[in-house]
Each structure stands twice: as C-alpha cells, then as structure tokens.
Amino acid sequence: MKNKIILSCLLALGLSGCTAGFLEITPETNLTSVTFFKTQADFEQAVNACYVPLRTIYNDRSWLLSEMHSDNTYYARNTAFGATEQQEDLADFSIPVSGGLTTNTHVLNQYRQDYLIIARANQILDVIDKADFDATVKANLKGQAQFLRAFAYFEIYRYFNKGPIHLIPVPSRTEAAAPMGTADDIAKIIVSDLTGAIAGLKTKATQEAGRATSGAAKTLLANLYLIQKNWAGVEKLCKEVISEGSYSLMPDYNNAFSTSTANKNNAESVFEVQFQEGSNGYNGTFMYNFLPRPMTEVELKTLSGTSNPQPQTGEGNNVPTPDIIAAYEAGDLRKDASIQMITCATTLWEGKTYPVIKKYIRTHALNGNHGMNWPIFRYSEVLLFLAEALNEQGKTSEAAPFMNQVRKRAGLAETTASNQADFRTALMKERRVELAFENKRWHDLVRTDTFKETIAAYGARIKANPFSYYYQKGYTLRSNSFSVIEKYYPMPADEAALNPNLTK
C-alpha cells in the first residue's frame, strides 16, 4: 500500500469550521475549511488523516478492552515490576466506577481516538458535496469518510451503548459539549453513514489496497445488524459480499495474517489496519506488548529475528489463557498457527513456559518496530456471520455449509450440529477459535448476553488456581477482582469534566 494511505496528517487537527463572508480574507498561512478544502488532493489528505487513529486504537487499546477483557487472554504477572493496575483492572473486571464514570486511562484513550476519527470525518463530510472535482473520485472519498465515522460510532456503540452525537464540525469550545445519544440514536447514524458508504465506495478489486471498500462497509453494517438481531439484514449483506467474488479463504490459516512486510490486504482480508515497518512512525509494537516478562534478548530473538533484540521488562499482557487453549478441538490446525510456547528462564513465575499469540509473531528487522497489519474483518467472519444469520432464521441446513468452509480449512470434519440450538452453540465455539485474539470474544459474550455467567465462572477458576494463570506461588488476585462484570464500559471521567452531558 502506498505511503500516502498511512500518512499521519496532523494538519487535519487544525481544520476549523468557519465560513468566510463578503470581503473577509483568510490568511493563506492558516489552515481552515476556507483555505484547505478546495482540491481533490486536499480531500485525499484529509481522508488519510481519518485512518491514522486506527493504528493507535489497535496497537494500544482494542486488545485491552476486548480480548484481555474476556476469558481468552490474561496478563503475565511480574511481581518485581511496579503497579500496572490500569491493565489489570480491565483483565480482572475491577475498573473503578463512580456515578457511571471511570478513571481508567485505556477507556479514556479509546473514547478519545474514536471521537478523533469522528471529528476528522465531520470536517470532510460537511463540505465535500460542495467541492468541484471528479464525481467518482469524490464519491469514493466521501464513502471512506462515511465508513470511518460509522466505524468510530460503532466502537462507541459497542463499548458504551451511548455517547455524544457530533455530526458537524465544532466551531467553538462552547459548542463542544454535545448532547448524549442513545444506542438507537448512534445505530441510526451508523446505518445512514454505511448506506452512503456502500453506494460511493469501490469494490476491493478496484479500490486502492488498504482503503475501505463497499465490501468492508457491508460487513460492518452486517456486524451492527448481528448485534440488533436483524438476521435477514445480515443474510442479505453477507450474501452480497460473497457474490462480489473479491474474497476467499486463504488455503493455509497461517497465511490469513500478514507478515511484517508482505501478504497484506490478501484475498481473505475485508478490512485491516495498515502498519509499516521502518523509521517513518507508521510501525506497530503490539507483538512486544503481548509477550510475557521478563524475557532475555536471546529468548526474544527466537520470535522476532531482529538484529538488535533487547531484554523485555515490565509486565506482559494479552497472554492466552488455559481456557482458550482448551477450546480447540483435537486436530484443529488453527491452534498451532495461533498459539506457541516460549520459555522465559528469568521470569519469577515458576511455570517458566508461557503461551504467546503466534498469529502476530513475524520476524522483522529492528527491535520494537514491526509492520504486521491488524485484521478487523476477515472473509471467514463473513461466512460465520451468514451461518449465524441463517441458523437464527431456522435455516440450519442452509447455514451449515458456510461454517463448514471455515472448519474444512482448519482440518476439521463438518459440524454434527443439526438443530438450531446445537448449531448456535457450535457456531459460537467456532467463532472463538477462528477469531481468537482478534478482539471479538468480549463483544460476542455481550451480544449473546452470556458475559456475566461466563466471566464469573472464569474468575472463579483463576481464584481457585492462580498458578495456572501465571501467578507466582504464594500470590493471588487482588480483593476487588471480578467485582465489576458489567455489559458496557462507564464513560471516562476526564471527558465528563469537559462535557457534563456524559453524566445525564
């Protein structure tokens, strides 16, 4: 993908929504909607800026709020290291809550990055219809802005189930405190934006690699409909994505994921976050974030292959749990492609040998600098979306072939589930292992309303046997662990100080 797609466009932060009246002259040194949003190149640069926060979200946040906030991954406790309660509070379901607000830094930063995307998209969508350049190019750029705004609101919808409604640029500080919208309000925005995006975006075959496509917009809308249990809507959209013919399963599950420098936006990719190895600042570090600690440079080099490996200190995060390891059926090829074991000789945990997320371990050149893309939607999930939608409409026999495509690639026999209830159970098990470590598990537990019973039982297992969950012998969980098992995250307290509507 060309560098311009992932260009960090800081200029967009300074765009204002003012309008020029008669004889008002705006200095050319000031970037405003008057001077900037004129040409096709201006809008291309602004759209590029809308993609930028995705790297921060997926490198630093989503796995904390989605995967480690589930029974799929946990942290590798290092008792010699200082306090890491911000991460632990998410993994232990013990984030502080008061008056519907939380001080958890990761919740705050997720919220802010989503609204940064929304603010940048609003600048574009407010003026692009008035701009004079090629209509097809304009439709595609507008569709990308609509898709990205919808995606950010979808994140707000899933994490918080409510949020301030911003649909136009904010011209002044006094107008920044937008009123709260309900889940239904936000869902309507998502549907509207994605309907427009589907009409304007190109297909994968004709779109520049890495950008949003009509197939990505349909898949995101199908995900919303899945949560809303609009099964017919899911079926229609997924069948359209399949019939487009742009997507297919990679024959080897391991190759569904990019390397640091290649295999990006492959045939299975519906939408993924673009990272680039190197010194330009577009690189990722999430592979390192997921490693147990401490780890010697020799141990690290077996994973990274870098010429300058450095010892890893601190506390590890997003380490696969015994629960997810046990979830794989015998003979499932995805297990060895997704999880591997690494021995950390200097760790204080007496077990020494930890599981790590293999699907994101790829060799690269420099320590702490890699370019693996992050998958948001893969074609296998489209197939599982469709299977679920058909089954929930009582079409279990029609649903089975779509799930069986995913199982066949994994080296497994066809499902034996033949009635709706059994197929529903089998499909959720399939989603768990097929999409492991892709930030899906927590949202699946929420939308199926099984989060409380699942997480309570998971917490009980950790308390009964903390050693199996990477605690040193003699150490156990904090007293408040698993005391805040709630469906949605509370609003960030720092934002409530700026917008009093968050507490209403």
BAMIKOL-940562 format. One line per field, with one value per residue (C-alpha): x, y, z; residue in three letters. Coordinates in nm, 2 decimals, padded with zeros to 4 digits. Each point is the difference from the previous one (the first is absolute). Example, Ala and Ser with C-alpha at 12.3 -4.5 7.8 and 13.67 -1.06 7.14 Angstrom:
% BAMIKOL-940562
east (01.23, 00.14)
north (-00.45, 00.34)
up (00.78, -00.07)
res (ALA, SER)
This chain:
% BAMIKOL-940562
east (00.00, 00.12, 00.15, -00.26, -00.27, 00.16, 00.14, -00.04, -00.18, 00.03, -00.13, -00.35, 00.00, 00.01, -00.29, -00.28, -00.36, -00.02, -00.14, 00.12, -00.24, 00.02, 00.35, 00.13, 00.35, 00.14, 00.39, 00.14, 00.23, -00.31, -00.15, -00.38, -00.29, 00.01, 00.36, 00.05, -00.30, 00.02, 00.17, -00.01, 00.35, -00.13, -00.28, 00.23, 00.23, -00.29, -00.13, 00.34, 00.00, -00.33, 00.18, 00.29, -00.17, -00.07, 00.37, -00.01, -00.32, 00.11, 00.36, -00.07, -00.37, -00.24, 00.16, -00.01, -00.37, -00.11, 00.23, 00.16, -00.34, -00.12, 00.10, 00.23, 00.31, 00.14, 00.31, 00.33, 00.04, 00.35, 00.01, 00.34, -00.15, -00.18, -00.38, -00.18, -00.35, -00.14, 00.05, -00.08, -00.33, -00.11, 00.11, -00.13, -00.33, 00.07, 00.01, -00.10, -00.35, -00.17, -00.31, 00.02, 00.35, 00.35, 00.35, 00.15, 00.25, -00.06, -00.38, 00.07, 00.25, -00.22, -00.29, 00.23, 00.14, -00.35, -00.12, 00.32, -00.10, -00.35, 00.12, 00.23, -00.28, -00.24, 00.23, 00.00, -00.37, -00.10, 00.15, 00.08, -00.33, 00.08, 00.34, 00.07, 00.19, -00.06, -00.33, 00.11, 00.31, -00.20, -00.26, 00.29, 00.16, -00.33, -00.08, 00.33, -00.08, -00.35, 00.14, 00.25, -00.25, -00.24, 00.29, 00.08, -00.36, -00.03, 00.28, -00.18, -00.32, 00.17, 00.21, -00.23, -00.35, -00.04, 00.21, -00.01, -00.12, 00.23, -00.09, 00.13, 00.33, 00.02, 00.07, 00.06, 00.07, -00.35, -00.16, 00.23, -00.22, -00.24, -00.31, 00.00, -00.14, -00.15, 00.10, -00.28, 00.11, 00.35, -00.12, -00.20, 00.31, 00.20, -00.27, -00.03, 00.38, 00.05, -00.29, 00.17, 00.34, -00.12, -00.13, 00.32, 00.28, 00.18, 00.02, 00.32, 00.10, 00.00, 00.09, 00.35, 00.13, -00.05, -00.30, -00.36, -00.20, -00.37, 00.05, 00.15, -00.29, -00.25, 00.19, 00.00, -00.38, -00.05, 00.18, -00.23, -00.31, 00.14, 00.00, -00.35, -00.11, -00.11, 00.08, -00.16, 00.22, 00.31, -00.09, -00.05, 00.32, 00.22, -00.13, 00.08, 00.36, 00.04, -00.16, 00.24, 00.27, 00.28, 00.06, 00.10, 00.15, 00.38, 00.07, 00.23, -00.14, 00.34, 00.01, -00.32, 00.22, 00.27, 00.37, 00.19, 00.06, -00.23, -00.33, -00.20, -00.36, 00.00, -00.30, -00.15, 00.04, -00.32, 00.14, 00.33, 00.20, 00.31, 00.34, 00.34, 00.33, 00.27, 00.09, -00.29, -00.21, -00.27, 00.13, -00.17, 00.13, -00.29, 00.20, 00.22, -00.29, -00.13, 00.32, 00.04, 00.27, 00.29, 00.14, 00.37, 00.12, 00.09, -00.36, -00.14, 00.21, -00.16, -00.32, 00.09, 00.31, 00.13, 00.36, -00.01, -00.23, -00.04, -00.10, -00.37, -00.09, -00.32, -00.32, -00.13, -00.36, -00.24, 00.14, -00.22, -00.19, -00.03, -00.37, 00.06, 00.27, -00.25, -00.27, 00.17, -00.12, 00.26, 00.16, -00.10, 00.28, -00.08, 00.14, 00.36, -00.04, -00.14, 00.19, 00.35, 00.20, 00.30, 00.23, 00.10, 00.28, 00.02, -00.37, -00.11, -00.29, 00.11, -00.17, 00.25, -00.16, -00.28, -00.23, 00.03, -00.22, 00.18, -00.22, 00.16, 00.35, 00.19, 00.37, 00.11, 00.31, 00.01, -00.09, -00.34, -00.08, -00.22, -00.25, -00.25, -00.35, -00.29, -00.30, -00.33, -00.22, 00.10, -00.21, -00.03, -00.20, -00.23, -00.07, -00.06, -00.23, -00.20, -00.01, -00.13, -00.26, -00.14, -00.01, -00.18, -00.27, -00.05, 00.21, 00.25, 00.06, 00.08, 00.23, 00.22, 00.19, 00.13, 00.13, 00.14, 00.21, 00.18, 00.03, 00.14, 00.28, 00.08, 00.03, -00.32, -00.30, -00.33, -00.22, -00.23, -00.24, -00.33, -00.25, -00.01, 00.11, 00.29, 00.11, -00.01, 00.23, 00.24, 00.01, 00.10, 00.28, 00.11, 00.01, 00.21, 00.28, -00.01, 00.01, 00.21, 00.21, -00.18, -00.20, -00.33, -00.05, -00.13, -00.24, -00.14, -00.06, -00.18, -00.22, -00.10, -00.06, 00.23, 00.27, -00.10, -00.02, 00.31, 00.22, -00.11, 00.09, 00.33, 00.08, -00.08, 00.25, 00.28, -00.07, 00.00, 00.33, 00.19, 00.32, -00.16, -00.07, 00.36, 00.01, 00.31, -00.06, -00.12, -00.16, -00.37, -00.24, -00.08, -00.30, -00.21, 00.06, -00.31, -00.22, -00.11, -00.13, -00.22, -00.13, 00.14, 00.28, -00.07, 00.07, 00.36, 00.00, 00.25, -00.25, -00.29, 00.20, -00.01, -00.35, -00.25, -00.25, 00.19, -00.14, -00.36)
north (00.00, 00.34, 00.22, 00.26, -00.22, -00.02, 00.35, 00.16, 00.32, 00.22, 00.29, -00.13, 00.07, 00.37, 00.02, 00.22, 00.03, 00.38, 00.15, 00.31, 00.29, 00.29, 00.15, -00.22, -00.10, -00.31, -00.01, -00.28, -00.10, -00.11, -00.34, 00.03, -00.14, 00.31, -00.04, -00.37, -00.19, 00.10, -00.26, -00.37, -00.02, 00.19, -00.26, -00.29, 00.13, 00.06, -00.35, -00.15, 00.18, -00.18, -00.34, 00.10, -00.05, -00.36, -00.08, 00.13, -00.18, -00.34, 00.03, 00.12, -00.03, -00.24, -00.32, 00.14, 00.09, -00.30, -00.31, 00.04, 00.11, -00.36, -00.36, -00.02, 00.18, 00.11, 00.19, -00.17, 00.13, 00.13, 00.06, 00.17, 00.27, 00.32, 00.06, -00.09, 00.03, 00.18, -00.32, -00.23, 00.17, -00.09, -00.36, -00.04, 00.17, 00.24, 00.34, 00.29, 00.13, 00.29, 00.17, -00.18, 00.12, -00.16, 00.13, -00.29, 00.15, -00.26, 00.06, 00.38, -00.04, -00.24, 00.26, 00.28, -00.18, -00.09, 00.36, 00.12, -00.21, 00.14, 00.36, -00.04, -00.17, 00.27, 00.27, -00.19, -00.09, 00.36, 00.14, -00.27, 00.02, 00.36, -00.07, -00.01, -00.30, -00.34, -00.14, -00.36, 00.09, 00.22, -00.28, -00.23, 00.25, 00.08, -00.37, -00.05, 00.29, -00.14, -00.35, 00.12, 00.22, -00.30, -00.22, 00.24, 00.03, -00.38, -00.02, 00.25, -00.20, -00.33, 00.13, 00.26, -00.05, 00.37, 00.31, 00.37, 00.06, 00.20, 00.02, 00.34, 00.18, 00.17, 00.37, 00.10, -00.14, 00.10, -00.24, -00.29, -00.14, -00.19, -00.17, -00.37, -00.24, -00.34, -00.33, 00.04, 00.35, -00.12, -00.30, 00.22, 00.21, -00.32, -00.13, 00.33, 00.04, -00.36, 00.02, 00.30, -00.16, -00.32, 00.21, 00.21, -00.24, -00.22, -00.37, -00.17, -00.08, 00.36, 00.18, 00.10, -00.26, 00.08, 00.24, -00.07, -00.18, -00.06, -00.36, 00.14, 00.23, -00.28, -00.22, 00.28, 00.05, -00.38, 00.01, 00.27, -00.20, -00.31, 00.19, 00.12, -00.35, 00.13, -00.35, 00.07, 00.31, -00.19, -00.28, 00.25, 00.20, -00.31, -00.16, 00.32, -00.01, -00.36, 00.04, 00.29, -00.25, 00.21, -00.21, -00.36, -00.20, -00.03, -00.37, 00.01, 00.17, 00.12, 00.20, 00.19, 00.24, 00.23, -00.02, 00.32, 00.09, -00.22, -00.19, 00.32, 00.05, -00.35, -00.19, -00.07, 00.36, 00.20, 00.29, 00.03, 00.27, 00.09, 00.00, 00.04, -00.11, 00.27, 00.34, 00.20, -00.04, -00.23, -00.32, -00.21, -00.14, -00.22, -00.33, 00.13, 00.11, -00.36, -00.17, -00.13, 00.18, 00.00, -00.15, 00.00, 00.13, -00.36, -00.12, 00.30, -00.06, -00.35, 00.19, 00.33, -00.10, 00.36, 00.09, 00.21, -00.19, 00.17, -00.16, 00.04, 00.14, 00.10, -00.21, -00.20, 00.04, -00.19, -00.34, -00.29, -00.16, -00.38, 00.05, 00.11, -00.27, -00.27, 00.14, -00.14, -00.34, -00.28, 00.04, 00.37, 00.15, 00.34, -00.08, -00.03, 00.30, 00.21, -00.10, -00.10, -00.06, 00.20, -00.06, 00.31, -00.12, 00.31, 00.04, -00.02, -00.23, -00.35, -00.14, 00.18, -00.11, 00.23, -00.01, 00.30, 00.12, -00.15, 00.15, 00.34, -00.12, 00.07, 00.07, 00.35, 00.22, 00.22, -00.05, 00.15, 00.09, -00.23, 00.04, -00.28, 00.12, -00.05, -00.19, 00.17, -00.21, -00.31, -00.20, -00.29, 00.23, 00.09, -00.38, -00.04, 00.31, -00.15, -00.35, 00.16, 00.21, -00.29, -00.22, 00.26, 00.01, -00.37, -00.09, -00.22, -00.23, 00.31, 00.14, -00.31, 00.02, 00.35, -00.10, -00.32, 00.20, 00.15, -00.34, -00.17, 00.26, -00.08, -00.37, -00.09, -00.22, 00.16, 00.10, -00.26, 00.27, -00.05, 00.20, 00.37, -00.01, -00.24, 00.20, 00.32, -00.15, -00.14, 00.33, 00.20, -00.26, 00.04, 00.37, -00.01, -00.21, 00.14, 00.36, -00.05, 00.31, 00.22, 00.19, -00.18, -00.21, 00.26, 00.14, -00.34, -00.06, 00.33, -00.04, -00.35, 00.11, -00.27, 00.24, -00.02, -00.37, -00.06, 00.26, -00.09, -00.37, 00.11, 00.22, -00.29, -00.22, 00.25, 00.05, -00.38, -00.05, 00.33, -00.19, -00.13, 00.36, 00.12, 00.10, -00.09, -00.25, 00.18, 00.28, 00.04, 00.24, 00.34, 00.01, 00.20, -00.23, -00.10, 00.24, 00.22, -00.23, 00.24, 00.00, 00.33, 00.23, 00.31, 00.33, 00.15, 00.24, 00.24, 00.05, 00.05, 00.29, 00.16, -00.11, -00.01, -00.18, -00.32, -00.04, 00.06)
up (00.00, -00.08, 00.27, -00.05, 00.14, 00.34, 00.01, 00.34, -00.10, 00.30, -00.20, 00.03, 00.37, -00.08, -00.24, 00.12, -00.11, -00.06, -00.32, -00.17, -00.06, -00.25, -00.02, 00.29, -00.09, 00.16, 00.02, -00.22, 00.29, 00.20, -00.08, 00.02, -00.18, -00.21, -00.13, 00.03, -00.13, -00.37, -00.21, -00.04, 00.16, 00.30, 00.06, -00.06, 00.27, 00.24, -00.06, 00.06, 00.34, 00.09, -00.02, 00.23, 00.34, -00.09, 00.05, 00.35, 00.08, -00.12, 00.11, 00.35, 00.10, -00.16, 00.12, 00.36, -00.02, -00.20, 00.01, 00.34, 00.14, -00.07, 00.08, -00.30, 00.13, 00.33, 00.12, 00.10, 00.35, 00.08, 00.38, -00.03, -00.22, 00.11, 00.00, -00.33, 00.14, -00.31, -00.21, 00.29, 00.08, -00.36, 00.02, 00.36, -00.06, 00.28, -00.17, 00.24, -00.06, 00.17, -00.12, -00.33, -00.07, 00.01, 00.03, -00.20, -00.24, -00.27, -00.01, -00.03, -00.28, -00.20, 00.03, -00.11, -00.30, -00.12, 00.03, -00.18, -00.30, 00.03, 00.01, -00.30, -00.20, 00.09, -00.15, -00.33, -00.01, 00.08, -00.32, -00.25, -00.19, -00.09, -00.13, -00.37, -00.12, -00.17, 00.12, 00.02, 00.20, 00.23, 00.06, 00.10, 00.23, 00.16, 00.04, 00.19, 00.23, 00.06, 00.06, 00.25, 00.19, 00.01, 00.13, 00.28, 00.10, -00.01, 00.25, 00.22, -00.04, 00.10, 00.29, 00.16, -00.16, 00.00, -00.08, -00.10, -00.36, -00.21, -00.37, -00.10, 00.08, 00.33, -00.06, 00.36, 00.35, 00.12, -00.26, 00.07, 00.28, -00.22, 00.14, 00.06, -00.25, 00.09, -00.16, -00.25, -00.09, -00.07, -00.19, -00.23, -00.08, -00.07, -00.24, -00.18, -00.04, -00.12, -00.24, -00.16, 00.02, -00.18, -00.28, -00.04, 00.08, -00.26, 00.02, 00.13, -00.36, -00.10, 00.33, 00.09, 00.25, 00.36, -00.04, 00.09, -00.26, -00.06, 00.13, 00.32, 00.04, -00.05, 00.25, 00.26, -00.05, 00.03, 00.33, 00.13, -00.12, 00.17, 00.33, -00.07, -00.10, -00.34, -00.15, -00.34, -00.03, 00.08, -00.25, -00.28, 00.06, 00.04, -00.31, -00.19, 00.13, -00.10, -00.34, -00.07, -00.06, 00.14, 00.31, 00.08, 00.29, -00.01, -00.04, 00.31, 00.31, 00.09, -00.32, 00.08, 00.20, -00.14, 00.05, 00.10, -00.37, -00.21, -00.04, 00.09, -00.11, -00.14, -00.14, 00.34, 00.13, 00.00, 00.20, 00.20, 00.17, -00.19, 00.17, -00.16, 00.13, 00.01, 00.12, -00.13, 00.31, -00.15, 00.17, 00.26, 00.33, 00.10, -00.04, 00.28, 00.21, 00.00, 00.13, 00.35, 00.21, 00.08, -00.32, -00.10, -00.33, -00.11, 00.08, -00.19, -00.30, -00.05, -00.06, -00.16, -00.20, 00.05, -00.03, 00.32, 00.25, 00.34, 00.33, 00.08, 00.34, 00.17, -00.01, -00.29, -00.13, -00.23, 00.08, -00.11, 00.29, 00.07, -00.09, -00.37, -00.04, 00.11, -00.23, -00.31, -00.13, -00.04, -00.35, -00.04, -00.21, 00.13, 00.35, -00.11, -00.24, 00.28, 00.31, 00.08, 00.32, 00.10, 00.30, 00.21, 00.22, 00.22, 00.07, 00.36, -00.09, 00.07, -00.31, -00.22, -00.33, -00.12, -00.30, -00.23, -00.30, -00.29, -00.28, 00.07, 00.04, -00.32, -00.05, -00.07, -00.01, 00.30, 00.37, 00.09, -00.36, -00.22, -00.28, 00.04, -00.09, 00.25, -00.14, 00.09, -00.24, -00.18, -00.25, 00.24, 00.23, -00.29, -00.04, 00.37, 00.00, -00.27, 00.16, 00.33, -00.18, -00.19, 00.31, 00.20, -00.28, 00.04, -00.31, 00.17, -00.30, -00.21, 00.26, 00.05, -00.34, 00.09, 00.34, -00.15, -00.25, 00.30, 00.18, -00.32, -00.02, 00.36, -00.07, 00.18, -00.10, -00.08, 00.30, 00.14, 00.14, -00.18, 00.20, 00.07, 00.37, -00.06, -00.31, 00.20, 00.26, -00.26, -00.19, 00.31, 00.07, -00.36, 00.02, 00.31, -00.15, -00.36, 00.12, 00.32, 00.09, -00.26, 00.26, -00.05, 00.31, 00.25, -00.26, -00.07, 00.37, 00.02, -00.30, 00.10, 00.36, 00.14, 00.13, 00.37, 00.04, -00.22, 00.17, 00.35, -00.06, -00.15, 00.30, 00.23, -00.19, 00.03, 00.38, 00.05, -00.19, -00.05, -00.09, -00.32, -00.09, 00.03, 00.37, 00.21, 00.27, 00.31, -00.19, -00.08, -00.15, 00.14, 00.23, -00.25, -00.29, -00.20, 00.19, -00.29, -00.27, -00.20, -00.35, -00.11, 00.11, 00.20, -00.15, 00.05, 00.29, -00.16, -00.29, 00.23, 00.15, -00.35, -00.09, 00.29, -00.23, 00.05, 00.35, -00.11)
res (MET, LYS, ASN, LYS, ILE, ILE, LEU, SER, CYS, LEU, LEU, ALA, LEU, GLY, LEU, SER, GLY, CYS, THR, ALA, GLY, PHE, LEU, GLU, ILE, THR, PRO, GLU, THR, ASN, LEU, THR, SER, VAL, THR, PHE, PHE, LYS, THR, GLN, ALA, ASP, PHE, GLU, GLN, ALA, VAL, ASN, ALA, CYS, TYR, VAL, PRO, LEU, ARG, THR, ILE, TYR, ASN, ASP, ARG, SER, TRP, LEU, LEU, SER, GLU, MET, HIS, SER, ASP, ASN, THR, TYR, TYR, ALA, ARG, ASN, THR, ALA, PHE, GLY, ALA, THR, GLU, GLN, GLN, GLU, ASP, LEU, ALA, ASP, PHE, SER, ILE, PRO, VAL, SER, GLY, GLY, LEU, THR, THR, ASN, THR, HIS, VAL, LEU, ASN, GLN, TYR, ARG, GLN, ASP, TYR, LEU, ILE, ILE, ALA, ARG, ALA, ASN, GLN, ILE, LEU, ASP, VAL, ILE, ASP, LYS, ALA, ASP, PHE, ASP, ALA, THR, VAL, LYS, ALA, ASN, LEU, LYS, GLY, GLN, ALA, GLN, PHE, LEU, ARG, ALA, PHE, ALA, TYR, PHE, GLU, ILE, TYR, ARG, TYR, PHE, ASN, LYS, GLY, PRO, ILE, HIS, LEU, ILE, PRO, VAL, PRO, SER, ARG, THR, GLU, ALA, ALA, ALA, PRO, MET, GLY, THR, ALA, ASP, ASP, ILE, ALA, LYS, ILE, ILE, VAL, SER, ASP, LEU, THR, GLY, ALA, ILE, ALA, GLY, LEU, LYS, THR, LYS, ALA, THR, GLN, GLU, ALA, GLY, ARG, ALA, THR, SER, GLY, ALA, ALA, LYS, THR, LEU, LEU, ALA, ASN, LEU, TYR, LEU, ILE, GLN, LYS, ASN, TRP, ALA, GLY, VAL, GLU, LYS, LEU, CYS, LYS, GLU, VAL, ILE, SER, GLU, GLY, SER, TYR, SER, LEU, MET, PRO, ASP, TYR, ASN, ASN, ALA, PHE, SER, THR, SER, THR, ALA, ASN, LYS, ASN, ASN, ALA, GLU, SER, VAL, PHE, GLU, VAL, GLN, PHE, GLN, GLU, GLY, SER, ASN, GLY, TYR, ASN, GLY, THR, PHE, MET, TYR, ASN, PHE, LEU, PRO, ARG, PRO, MET, THR, GLU, VAL, GLU, LEU, LYS, THR, LEU, SER, GLY, THR, SER, ASN, PRO, GLN, PRO, GLN, THR, GLY, GLU, GLY, ASN, ASN, VAL, PRO, THR, PRO, ASP, ILE, ILE, ALA, ALA, TYR, GLU, ALA, GLY, ASP, LEU, ARG, LYS, ASP, ALA, SER, ILE, GLN, MET, ILE, THR, CYS, ALA, THR, THR, LEU, TRP, GLU, GLY, LYS, THR, TYR, PRO, VAL, ILE, LYS, LYS, TYR, ILE, ARG, THR, HIS, ALA, LEU, ASN, GLY, ASN, HIS, GLY, MET, ASN, TRP, PRO, ILE, PHE, ARG, TYR, SER, GLU, VAL, LEU, LEU, PHE, LEU, ALA, GLU, ALA, LEU, ASN, GLU, GLN, GLY, LYS, THR, SER, GLU, ALA, ALA, PRO, PHE, MET, ASN, GLN, VAL, ARG, LYS, ARG, ALA, GLY, LEU, ALA, GLU, THR, THR, ALA, SER, ASN, GLN, ALA, ASP, PHE, ARG, THR, ALA, LEU, MET, LYS, GLU, ARG, ARG, VAL, GLU, LEU, ALA, PHE, GLU, ASN, LYS, ARG, TRP, HIS, ASP, LEU, VAL, ARG, THR, ASP, THR, PHE, LYS, GLU, THR, ILE, ALA, ALA, TYR, GLY, ALA, ARG, ILE, LYS, ALA, ASN, PRO, PHE, SER, TYR, TYR, TYR, GLN, LYS, GLY, TYR, THR, LEU, ARG, SER, ASN, SER, PHE, SER, VAL, ILE, GLU, LYS, TYR, TYR, PRO, MET, PRO, ALA, ASP, GLU, ALA, ALA, LEU, ASN, PRO, ASN, LEU, THR, LYS)
